[in-house]
């Protein structure tokens, strides 16, 4: 039953428009960009059921599900396929998947407006449309069998890819009824299964669809791709952001075995070779002179000073209620704190890569594609083609954390330009780890200043919050929709919400000029904003002589779901118990990406400056848990990711040059250092929401609050290693 043969002319568009393209008479692209609401409302305009778009039932009884979102290790292919399979009543052993082609008319992310993956929307966006696809297909199969047996559809049941008519003891496979079912109209009234009869959704453990391929090494990631005649390329890019190529000598590179050609491009000097090592050695042999006249020349210390100067200047207001600044000193007590956060790299385990193959009618792009629509348009633009002439073949990706979802499509464009210049064979452009860490698009450096005031009873009555950093959207097509009143929404996340309901509150955000390119990094602005709000909340609770958990609950009566998460975190961590000497604990909680989460971290002081994380407890409310094991894996990975950033990671500059080259200078938490983690998922029947991003922001502040509880030290500059905190196993 190939539902791709069916037609549906009634597709409704999303109420949000993210990126639209039209082609001018001269062949150029006109971009119109918008962005989804970052509110807790994750609702979508329903579209008609589209089984023909998302699934194919083959004569051999296998079910093929098309996956429009990228799996970067988060379990997307299993999660999405299980939604279809549940409503279809499919045999999980017979379910297969393939990535969908780039086609915004069929595979748009309704929460982003393009075909793409990000903002923790994969399950949230696809939940409704995949349930509809599976349920519609099941109803069509039942109708086909009813007509075949000349019985009422109400007499037919389904189970594990088979249709049953109990009264006559007849049974037939989905595969046998597929063709007949595909000729029926798609039902517009869908009857979903009752959640009490779920066999896949919400179950503790189902087999991941890609386990075998990944375990045996058969899975094809971008770096695994090999095409007939394919060559490999690396690119010598400017070593300082804003620098330009002055001149180069390729004679030594061309003399090396395996080097085929050296090509000058607008992105730098490309070395094309028969294998990656030859390309990298050839690049090392290039003699290049760069023009640094317009390049970034500052070191990290100066960058930080410049942000602090900016922080002290008047700035656009993100949110204001009451009187949080004028006359602040008239309150009984004023507390002031300044925080700083470094640039951070994404550093996915699989370095960035893309393969471009020119064809007689267009080109093929092979990569772990996170923004299919954007990348397709970028390649078309570089090759002077129409987007429809670019076929995007999405492959598995070894991590991203936001890096592959780049509006500039930087390494994708580079691959296209090199392939066009070389012109003789498919070209795979590969970045080394050093290229990755030096290549830009970091989480921005930020500074915050918070001033709070208390009355004579010790109660917090005012909060004045200033933020300064670099805008992600400014200077891009996203600015028109993401930047409002001079404020990039992604810079204020976690800072402007005033979730503790203070009557007197003000948040301002300043955007600094930038030469260092910045990008969203897993959970974006929440990574620094939540650290500030949750460590300051802890500080205020202690100043009021209140228990930090109780203090939060007392101010969150308006947020029932977050309150429930905090209460459960207290229960699961046994918060009320007396800790032994030299042990401490901290809590942090937040709502973002539609989900609600709390972390409790326990630490043990081994000796001065040396701490052991003895326990991490996480409670999350992410709506219905489609795949609990995958959620737990996401949370565990997110905790490791967040701890790495909090404890060790930073990108630093010396006279405009990035100082980190590999993981020995940009470390990731090792297995021996990973603390015991407990993950508790709250029961819910609400639609699913984000997991991958919301798990990150509360880890670092919970750890910082735990460190304070045992050492009395407040940490206001990250990473912790810079202030003398060392983690021991």
C-alpha positions, 0 to 999 in steps of 0.5 A, spaced: 500 500 500 503 506 497 500 512 500 504 516 496 500 514 490 494 518 493 493 525 492 491 530 497 489 537 495 487 540 502 493 541 505 493 547 510 499 551 511 502 553 518 499 559 522 507 561 522 511 562 516 518 561 517 522 562 510 519 563 503 523 563 497 521 565 490 525 566 484 526 573 481 526 573 473 534 574 474 534 567 478 536 570 485 532 568 491 528 573 495 527 570 502 522 572 507 524 569 514 520 568 521 520 564 527 516 560 531 513 563 538 517 561 544 511 561 548 509 555 552 503 554 546 506 549 542 499 548 538 499 547 531 493 548 525 491 541 524 492 539 517 488 533 513 490 526 514 496 525 510 498 517 510 500 518 503 506 522 505 508 519 511 508 511 510 508 506 505 505 499 506 509 494 501 506 487 499 511 483 503 507 487 509 513 491 511 511 498 513 516 504 511 515 511 515 518 517 512 522 521 517 522 529 515 526 530 521 534 529 522 536 524 527 543 526 530 543 521 536 537 523 539 532 517 537 528 521 532 527 516 527 524 511 533 520 516 536 517 518 530 516 511 527 513 509 533 507 514 533 505 512 526 506 504 528 502 505 534 496 508 530 497 503 525 497 497 529 503 495 526 508 490 528 514 493 530 518 488 527 516 490 520 517 497 521 522 500 517 524 508 516 527 512 511 529 520 511 524 524 507 526 528 501 527 536 501 520 538 500 517 543 504 510 542 501 510 535 504 515 535 510 514 542 513 516 543 520 509 546 522 513 549 528 518 552 524 515 553 517 521 550 513 523 543 513 528 542 519 529 540 525 530 544 532 528 548 538 526 541 540 520 540 535 521 534 532 516 530 536 512 536 538 511 538 531 509 531 528 505 528 534 498 530 530 500 529 523 503 522 524 498 520 529 493 522 523 497 518 518 497 512 522 490 512 524 487 514 517 491 508 514 489 503 519 481 505 517 483 505 510 485 498 511 479 496 515 475 499 509 478 495 504 478 488 508 470 490 509 469 491 502 473 484 500 470 480 505 463 484 504 462 485 512 461 491 516 468 495 518 465 495 525 466 487 525 474 488 523 479 488 528 487 489 527 493 487 530 500 487 528 500 488 521 494 483 520 486 484 519 481 480 523 474 478 522 473 474 528 466 471 526 468 468 520 475 466 523 478 470 517 485 474 517 489 477 512 496 481 512 496 489 511 501 487 505 495 483 501 490 489 502 495 495 501 493 496 494 486 496 495 486 500 501 490 505 497 485 506 492 480 508 497 479 516 499 483 518 505 478 519 511 477 526 514 474 523 520 479 520 524 478 515 530 485 515 534 486 509 539 485 510 546 491 511 550 490 505 555 491 500 549 498 503 547 503 498 545 508 502 543 507 509 545 509 510 553 512 503 553 518 502 557 522 499 552 522 498 544 527 496 540 530 502 536 530 502 529 537 504 528 540 499 533 543 494 529 546 498 523 549 503 528 552 497 532 554 493 526 557 499 523 552 499 517 549 506 518 551 511 513 553 518 516 556 523 512 563 521 513 561 514 511 559 516 504 563 514 498 560 515 491 564 512 485 569 517 483 568 521 489 574 526 491 575 529 498 577 537 500 579 541 505 579 548 506 584 553 508 579 559 511 582 565 514 585 564 521 581 570 524 574 572 523 573 578 518 580 577 515 581 576 507 585 572 502 591 576 500 595 571 496 597 564 496 602 559 493 600 552 492 606 549 489 608 545 495 601 542 496 601 540 488 607 536 489 604 532 494 602 525 493 594 524 492 593 532 491 589 533 485 588 540 485 588 547 489 582 552 488 581 559 490 574 560 492 570 566 496 571 562 502 578 560 502 583 556 499 581 549 497 585 543 496 582 537 493 585 530 493 584 523 493 583 522 500 582 526 506 589 525 509 592 528 502 587 534 502 589 536 509 597 535 508 596 539 502 592 544 506 598 544 511 603 545 505 600 551 502 603 558 503 598 563 504 598 571 506 592 573 509 589 581 510 588 582 517 586 589 516 578 588 517 579 582 522 577 581 529 584 583 533 581 582 540 583 577 546 578 574 550 579 579 556 578 585 552 572 582 549 569 581 556 571 588 558 567 591 552 561 587 554 561 590 561 562 597 558 556 596 554 552 593 560 553 599 563 549 603 558 542 605 557 539 599 553 532 597 550 527 594 555 525 586 554 520 586 560 518 591 565 513 591 571 512 595 577 518 600 579 524 595 579 530 601 578 528 608 580 529 609 587 532 602 588 536 604 593 530 606 597 529 599 599 532 596 606 537 592 602 540 592 595 544 586 593 548 586 586 551 581 582 555 580 575 556 574 571 560 572 565 559 566 560 564 564 555 564 563 548 562 555 547 563 551 541 558 545 539 563 540 537 559 535 535 562 528 535 562 527 527 566 533 524 562 537 519 562 535 512 558 535 506 558 532 499 556 535 493 555 531 486 553 535 480 548 531 475 546 533 468 540 536 471 542 539 477 546 537 484 545 532 489 547 534 496 549 528 501 549 530 509 546 530 516 541 535 514 538 539 519 535 545 515 533 541 509 529 547 506 535 552 507 541 548 505 537 546 499 536 553 497 543 555 499 546 550 494 542 552 489 544 559 490 551 557 489 550 553 483 546 558 480 540 553 480 533 552 482 531 549 489 527 544 485 534 542 482 537 540 488 536 533 491 537 533 498 539 526 501 539 526 509 544 522 512 545 520 520 549 525 523 553 524 529 551 530 533 549 537 532 547 541 538 545 547 533 551 547 529 548 544 523 542 548 523 545 554 520 542 560 517 548 561 513 549 554 511 556 555 511 560 549 510 554 546 505 555 553 501 563 551 501 562 544 499 557 547 493 562 552 491 568 547 491 564 542 487 563 547 482 570 549 481 573 542 481 567 540 476 570 533 475 567 528 480 563 529 487 566 532 492 566 531 500 568 537 504 571 535 511 572 539 517 577 537 522 576 538 529 581 544 529 577 547 523 570 545 527 573 549 534 576 555 529 570 555 525 565 560 528 558 560 530 559 559 537 554 560 543 555 568 544 559 570 550 554 574 555 555 578 561 549 579 566 548 584 572 542 583 577 540 588 582 535 585 587 532 589 593 529 587 599 524 590 604 525 590 612 522 584 613 527 580 608 522 579 602 525 580 595 521 586 592 525 588 586 529 585 581 533 589 575 536 585 570 541 587 565 544 582 559 549 584 554 552 579 548 551 578 541 545 577 537 544 571 533 539 574 528 542 581 527 545 581 520 541 575 518 534 574 514 532 572 521 532 579 524 526 582 521 522 577 526 527 575 531 529 582 533 523 586 536 525 593 539 532 592 538 532 586 542 534 579 539 529 574 543 534 569 543 538 573 548 533 574 553 531 567 554 531 565 561 532 572 563 526 576 562 520 571 564 520 574 571 517 567 573 517 568 580 512 573 579 516 579 582 511 586 582 517 590 581 521 587 575 525 590 569 530 586 564 534 590 559 538 587 553 544 590 549 547 587 543 554 588 542 557 589 535 560 582 532 565 579 528 565 573 531 559 569 528 554 566 533 549 561 533 544 558 537 547 552 542 543 547 545 537 551 549 540 558 546 539 563 551 536 559 557 544 557 557 546 563 561 539 566 563 537 561 567 544 560 570 543 567 573 536 567 575 536 560 578 543 562 582 540 568 584 534 565 586 538 561 591 541 566 593 535 570 595 532 564 598 538 564 603 538 571 604 530 570 606 533 564 611 528 560 606 529 553 604 531 554 596 525 549 594 520 552 598 522 559 596 521 557 589 514 553 590 512 559 594 513 564 588 510 559 583 503 558 584 501 561 577 505 555 574 502 549 576 506 544 572 513 547 574 511 547 581 509 539 581 516 538 577 519 541 583 515 538 588 517 531 585 524 533 585 524 534 592 520 527 593 525 523 589 531 526 592 529 526 599 530 533 599 528 533 607 533 529 609 539 531 613 545 531 609 552 528 612 558 533 613 561 535 607 555 534 603 551 539 599 545 539 594 542 545 590 536 545 586 534 549 579 528 549 575 525 552 569 520 552 563 522 552 556 520 549 549 513 547 552 516 542 558 518 543 565 524 541 568 528 541 575 534 538 577 537 536 584 545 535 584 548 533 590 556 534 591 561 532 596 567 536 598 573 531 598 578 537 599 579 544 598 577 546 591 575 539 589 568 536 589 565 530 587 558 530 584 555 524 588 548 524 585 543 528 579 536 527 580 532 530 574 524 530 574 521 532 567 514 534 565 514 533 557 507 531 556 506 524 554 512 520 554 512 517 547 518 513 548 521 513 555 527 510 554 529 515 549 527 521 553 531 518 559 537 517 554 536 524 552 536 527 559 542 523 561 546 526 555 544 533 556 546 532 563 553 530 561 553 536 555 551 541 561 556 539 566 562 539 561 560 546 559 559 548 566 566 545 569 571 546 563 569 548 556 570 555 553 572 558 547 578 563 548 581 568 543 588 571 543 589 577 538 583 575 534 585 567 534 581 562 537 586 558 542 582 551 542 584 546 537 581 539 540 578 536 545 584 536 550 583 543 550 575 543 550 574 537 554 567 533 554 566 529 561 568 522 561 565 516 563 569 515 569 567 522 571 559 522 570 555 522 576 549 517 578 543 520 574 536 518 576 531 521 571 523 521 573 518 522 567 511 525 570 505 522 567 501 526 562 496 526 557 498 532 554 501 533 547 508 531 547 513 537 548 521 538 548 526 534 551 533 535 548 534 542 549 530 544 556 534 539 560 540 543 559 539 550 562 538 547 570 544 543 570 549 548 571 545 552 576 543 546 580 550 544 581 553 551 583 547 552 588 550 545 591 557 547 591 555 554 595 551 549 600 557 546 602 563 551 601 559 558 601 562 560 595 558 563 589 560 562 582 558 567 577 563 566 572 563 560 568 567 555 567 567 553 574 575 551 573 576 558 572 574 559 579 578 554 582 573 548 582 575 541 580 571 535 579 574 528 581 571 522 580 
